[in-house]
């Protein structure tokens, strides 16, 4: 493919794009464009213009080899303004580097082990809940969202009461929903008292007030009396260069960012795991055989995870076919070349959802097959054909937390239960900030036979 000008990049303009989005939705329409135009194409809607790149080499180029030309610029303005503030997710430049360096030790594979017992404890609470629900149909996404919200709020704030957890969960999800809805379309100014604006302001004030009160309360106590949670770790951290602690506002923004990134994505992963297992009984049988062989009649411990590799392979395959973040954007600072095309300084949309389905890099890409994640096969993969947590220096800092949590919850819950899909149900996958379905996810709670 020879280099060409931006105008020569295949793609669609406003009328055609809007028609496609209305017809099948953003997720499926981007897939159609990929099939029509290849691994690099452009989408233009009115004055918004972006490049879409599917090839693993584009993932490498944007995130690694030419990362100095890409940052989180205007494409993240809504996230910064309405959701994460100066949190790590949307922060930029030297401030991001300093904050990332400060926080990274808390999220290493060893660092997240500190929260394993919380994950086990809340997994057991869900087991107890399900013990009286055999044969009942539930929204499995809601079941998973509550347990992951409880885990992250306890890990972050040592929050214990169900009432407080539900209140905080609902408020943060309202903030997330508001930010997601304002990513597209015409924004109504926040000062106009629409219902959505009022609900957002109320939720934001509640979350900010709670976090500020927790921080203030801890400052009245000797550090030795602070609970051993993530907020305490952040409060105790000191900048390597200045020796300064995080400001109260930054502690608040990082707390919100952690909740945002730390519960919804894992909840989605677990939801899609139950779907994949229900659709692939041979995989479920192999998973159950591993759990039975290693655990027998007892529940898992953190130490058992090393002996449950297939359980983790199931999670990795779920993240391949159903990545909770099916797309992410990096804004180009200057002109660049992608897939042989010369591009302007435009946002580049990368897609784990479709790169993970690329037939040049995945055998039978639409088949759910955890056996592709043996160490031998994984070592042979293109290093950027799989990027469920993004890639490069801005890979999601919470990836180890999420993998540990998913591994624990699947081992704990699948040892006793095998939820089945409601008869006749077919999910309609959509992109709504994260990967979801437009028709819920009803499943029946069933004990393993």
PEMO-V445949 format. One record per pair of residues at least 12 apart in sequence whose ideal C-beta (glycine too) atoms are under 7 Angstrom apart, sorted by the first residue. I is the first residue (numbers start at 1). J is the second residue. D is the distance in whole Angstrom. If there is no record, write none. Layout:
# PEMO-V445949
I_J_D ; I_J_D
This chain:
# PEMO-V445949
1_339_6 ; 1_340_3 ; 2_340_6 ; 3_337_6 ; 3_340_6 ; 3_341_7 ; 3_342_5 ; 4_341_6 ; 4_342_6 ; 5_342_6 ; 6_342_7 ; 6_343_6 ; 6_344_5 ; 9_40_6 ; 9_41_6 ; 9_42_5 ; 9_341_5 ; 10_37_4 ; 10_38_7 ; 10_41_5 ; 11_33_7 ; 11_37_6 ; 11_41_4 ; 11_42_3 ; 11_43_6 ; 12_33_7 ; 12_43_6 ; 13_44_5 ; 14_44_6 ; 14_45_5 ; 14_46_6 ; 17_43_5 ; 17_45_5 ; 18_45_7 ; 20_32_7 ; 25_430_5 ; 26_431_5 ; 27_326_6 ; 27_429_6 ; 27_430_6 ; 27_431_4 ; 30_52_6 ; 30_351_7 ; 31_354_6 ; 34_54_6 ; 34_354_6 ; 39_53_7 ; 39_54_5 ; 39_55_4 ; 39_58_7 ; 39_339_5 ; 40_53_5 ; 40_58_7 ; 40_338_5 ; 40_339_3 ; 40_341_6 ; 49_346_6 ; 50_346_6 ; 50_347_4 ; 50_349_5 ; 51_338_6 ; 51_343_5 ; 51_346_5 ; 51_348_5 ; 51_349_7 ; 52_349_5 ; 53_338_5 ; 53_339_6 ; 53_348_6 ; 53_350_6 ; 54_351_6 ; 54_354_5 ; 54_355_6 ; 54_358_6 ; 55_339_6 ; 56_355_6 ; 56_361_6 ; 56_382_5 ; 56_384_4 ; 56_385_4 ; 58_338_5 ; 58_339_6 ; 58_350_7 ; 59_350_6 ; 59_355_6 ; 59_384_4 ; 59_387_6 ; 59_391_6 ; 60_384_4 ; 61_338_7 ; 62_330_5 ; 62_348_6 ; 62_350_6 ; 63_390_7 ; 63_391_4 ; 63_392_3 ; 63_394_7 ; 64_391_7 ; 64_392_4 ; 66_336_7 ; 67_392_6 ; 67_393_6 ; 69_332_6 ; 69_333_5 ; 69_334_6 ; 69_336_6 ; 70_330_4 ; 70_331_7 ; 70_332_6 ; 70_333_7 ; 71_92_6 ; 71_331_6 ; 71_333_6 ; 72_90_6 ; 72_92_6 ; 72_331_7 ; 73_331_4 ; 74_331_6 ; 75_329_4 ; 75_331_5 ; 75_347_5 ; 76_90_4 ; 78_179_6 ; 78_182_5 ; 78_183_6 ; 79_179_6 ; 82_178_6 ; 82_179_4 ; 82_182_6 ; 83_175_6 ; 83_176_6 ; 83_179_4 ; 83_260_6 ; 84_253_6 ; 84_256_6 ; 84_257_4 ; 84_260_7 ; 85_253_4 ; 86_250_6 ; 86_253_5 ; 87_253_4 ; 87_254_5 ; 87_256_6 ; 87_257_3 ; 88_100_6 ; 88_103_6 ; 88_254_6 ; 88_257_6 ; 88_397_6 ; 89_257_5 ; 89_261_6 ; 98_239_6 ; 100_397_7 ; 101_240_7 ; 102_237_5 ; 102_239_6 ; 103_397_6 ; 104_397_7 ; 106_230_6 ; 106_233_5 ; 107_397_5 ; 107_398_6 ; 107_400_6 ; 107_401_6 ; 108_400_6 ; 109_400_5 ; 112_400_5 ; 112_401_5 ; 112_404_5 ; 113_302_7 ; 115_155_4 ; 115_401_7 ; 116_302_4 ; 116_404_6 ; 116_408_7 ; 118_151_6 ; 118_154_5 ; 118_155_5 ; 119_151_5 ; 119_404_7 ; 119_405_5 ; 119_408_5 ; 119_409_7 ; 120_408_6 ; 120_412_7 ; 122_147_5 ; 122_150_5 ; 122_151_5 ; 123_147_7 ; 123_408_6 ; 123_409_5 ; 123_412_4 ; 123_413_7 ; 126_143_7 ; 126_147_5 ; 126_413_7 ; 127_412_7 ; 127_413_7 ; 127_416_6 ; 130_417_6 ; 130_445_5 ; 133_445_5 ; 134_445_6 ; 134_446_7 ; 134_447_6 ; 135_444_7 ; 136_444_7 ; 136_445_6 ; 137_422_6 ; 137_442_5 ; 137_443_7 ; 137_444_5 ; 138_443_7 ; 138_445_6 ; 139_440_6 ; 139_441_6 ; 139_442_6 ; 140_271_6 ; 140_274_5 ; 140_419_6 ; 140_441_5 ; 140_443_4 ; 141_267_7 ; 141_271_4 ; 141_440_7 ; 141_441_5 ; 144_267_4 ; 144_270_4 ; 144_271_5 ; 145_267_4 ; 147_409_7 ; 148_263_4 ; 148_266_5 ; 148_267_4 ; 148_405_7 ; 149_165_6 ; 149_169_4 ; 149_263_5 ; 150_165_5 ; 151_405_6 ; 152_258_7 ; 152_259_6 ; 152_262_4 ; 152_263_5 ; 153_165_5 ; 153_168_6 ; 155_229_6 ; 155_230_6 ; 156_229_6 ; 156_230_5 ; 156_231_6 ; 156_255_6 ; 156_258_6 ; 156_259_7 ; 157_214_6 ; 157_229_6 ; 157_231_6 ; 158_227_4 ; 158_229_5 ; 168_207_7 ; 168_210_7 ; 171_203_4 ; 171_206_5 ; 171_207_5 ; 172_207_6 ; 172_256_7 ; 172_259_5 ; 172_260_7 ; 174_199_6 ; 174_200_6 ; 174_203_4 ; 175_200_7 ; 175_203_5 ; 175_204_6 ; 175_207_7 ; 176_260_6 ; 176_264_7 ; 176_433_7 ; 178_196_6 ; 178_200_4 ; 180_432_6 ; 180_433_4 ; 207_256_6 ; 208_252_6 ; 211_252_5 ; 211_255_5 ; 212_248_7 ; 212_252_7 ; 214_231_7 ; 215_235_7 ; 215_248_6 ; 215_251_6 ; 218_232_7 ; 218_235_6 ; 223_236_7 ; 230_258_7 ; 231_255_6 ; 234_246_6 ; 234_251_6 ; 234_254_6 ; 235_251_6 ; 261_396_7 ; 261_398_5 ; 262_398_5 ; 262_401_6 ; 264_434_6 ; 265_324_4 ; 265_325_7 ; 265_402_6 ; 265_434_7 ; 266_402_5 ; 266_405_5 ; 266_406_6 ; 268_324_4 ; 268_434_6 ; 268_435_6 ; 268_436_7 ; 269_315_7 ; 269_318_6 ; 269_319_6 ; 269_324_6 ; 269_402_7 ; 269_406_5 ; 270_406_6 ; 270_409_6 ; 271_441_6 ; 272_318_5 ; 272_322_4 ; 273_314_7 ; 273_315_7 ; 273_318_5 ; 273_410_6 ; 274_419_5 ; 274_443_6 ; 275_427_7 ; 275_441_7 ; 276_318_6 ; 276_368_5 ; 278_419_7 ; 278_420_5 ; 278_421_5 ; 279_368_7 ; 280_368_5 ; 283_314_7 ; 283_368_7 ; 283_370_6 ; 284_418_6 ; 286_310_6 ; 287_310_6 ; 287_311_6 ; 287_314_6 ; 287_414_6 ; 288_414_7 ; 288_448_7 ; 290_308_6 ; 290_310_5 ; 290_311_6 ; 291_311_7 ; 291_411_6 ; 291_414_6 ; 291_415_5 ; 294_307_5 ; 294_308_6 ; 295_415_6 ; 299_412_6 ; 299_415_7 ; 300_411_4 ; 300_412_6 ; 305_407_6 ; 305_411_7 ; 308_411_6 ; 310_370_6 ; 311_407_6 ; 311_410_6 ; 311_411_5 ; 312_407_5 ; 313_370_4 ; 313_373_4 ; 314_370_5 ; 314_410_7 ; 315_403_7 ; 315_406_5 ; 315_407_6 ; 315_410_6 ; 316_373_5 ; 317_368_6 ; 317_369_6 ; 317_370_4 ; 317_372_7 ; 317_373_6 ; 319_388_4 ; 320_356_5 ; 320_386_6 ; 321_356_7 ; 321_368_6 ; 322_435_6 ; 323_352_4 ; 323_353_6 ; 323_356_7 ; 323_388_4 ; 323_435_7 ; 324_434_5 ; 324_435_6 ; 325_352_7 ; 325_434_6 ; 326_351_6 ; 326_352_6 ; 326_353_4 ; 326_431_6 ; 326_435_5 ; 327_349_6 ; 327_350_7 ; 327_351_5 ; 327_353_7 ; 327_431_7 ; 328_350_6 ; 328_390_6 ; 329_347_5 ; 329_348_7 ; 329_349_6 ; 330_348_5 ; 330_350_7 ; 331_347_5 ; 332_345_5 ; 332_346_6 ; 332_348_6 ; 333_345_6 ; 352_387_5 ; 352_388_5 ; 353_435_7 ; 355_385_6 ; 355_387_7 ; 356_386_6 ; 358_385_7 ; 361_382_5 ; 361_385_4 ; 362_385_7 ; 416_447_6 ; 416_448_6 ; 417_445_6 ; 417_446_7 ; 417_447_6 ; 417_448_6 ; 418_446_6 ; 418_448_5 ; 419_443_4 ; 419_444_6 ; 419_445_6 ; 419_446_6 ; 420_443_6 ; 420_444_5 ; 420_446_5 ; 421_443_6 ; 422_442_4 ; 422_443_6 ; 422_444_6 ; 425_442_6 ; 427_439_7 ; 427_441_6
